[in-house]
Amino acid sequence: MTQKSPKLPSEPRDLFPGALELMILQTLHRQPMHGYAMVQHIQQRSRDLLQVEEGSLYPALQRLLKANLVDAEWTISASNRRVRTYSITPDGTKHLEREVSRFEQMLEGISLVLAPNAS
């Protein structure tokens, strides 16, 4: 008789705190855009591995606006709809650079711990 080992849930997991804000800032660093376009961009860049829900995106954008890391203005989209277009501020660019550096260091540390035959 064999015993199965317990399986961890394969449900999608939440991103680590700050990850969504980091992806939003990086997206806006490329070019200003409205919310739906950001959702599409993140999904495409992640090869459909990440799907951002509006219920997460807009609160994150509000936090970034409040922190003066992004600006927003009402514009008309290509489909002639009124949309709020977001852009990164100079403070947002500095914050992005710091956070990307911190993320890369964290990722390097995790990779070292997870590496087989680590000494």
ABEGO torsion letter per residue (X at the ends): XBBBBBBBBABBBBBBBGAAAAAAAAAAAABBBBAAAAAAAAAAAAGGABBBBAAAAAAAAAAAAAAGABBBBBBBBAAGBBBBBBBBBAAAAAAAAAAAAAAAAAAAAAAAAABBGBX
